[in-house]
Amino acid sequence: MTTLVVTLAMFVVLLLAVVAFVTRRDRAKLTSDQDSAAVRQASADQHRHEAERHIASGMAARHHNPSST
């Protein structure tokens, strides 16, 4: 009977260790995916902001110096 209880306890400990390992691995993977998505989003935002600034400066230059045509 003692052997059965010890065996079941060891099985439960091993199962909990596996679950904890897989959970930690998945959490780390999810975090890195979110970080990558955040980096891509920030890069896209920066490019969009630079494009808007470029367009605005071009419009301001044309308004300040209208073409002679």
N, C-alpha and C positions, 0 to 999 in steps of 0.2 A: 504494500500500500504506500509506503514512504517513497519507494522508487517511482511509482506512478505520479505522486504529487510533485516530486522534484522534476520529473520529466516534463510534466505539464507546465510547471513554473518556468523552466528553461525555454520551453516552446513559446510561452507568452512573452518572455523577455526578448527572445530572438525576433519574434514577430513585431514587437514594439520598436526594436532597433531598426528593422528594415523599413517600417512605416516612417519613422523619424528621418531616416536617411533619404528616402524618396521624396518626402515632403520638403526637406531642406534643399535638395537638388532642384526640385521643380520651382521652389520659391526663388532660388538664385537665377535660374533660367528665365523666369518671368521678369525679374528685375532687370536683367541685362537686355531683354527684348524691349522693355519699356524705355530703358535708357537709350537704346538705338533709335526707337521711334521718336523720342524727345529730341535727339540730336538731329534727325532728319527734319523734324518739324521746325526746329530753330533755324536750320540752314535754309529751308524754304522761306520762312518768314524774313530772314535777312536778305535773301535775294529779291523777294517781293518789295521790301522796303527800299532797297537800292534802286530797283527799277522805277518805283514810284517817285523817288527823289530825282532820278535822272530825267524822267518825263516832266516833272514840275520845273526843274531848272531850265529845260529846253523851252517850255512854254513861257517862263518868265523872261528868258532872253529874247524870244520872238516878240513878246509884248513890249519889252523895253526898246528893242531895235526892230521895228516892223520892216518887212521886206519892201523894196522899192518897186515891185512889179504891180 
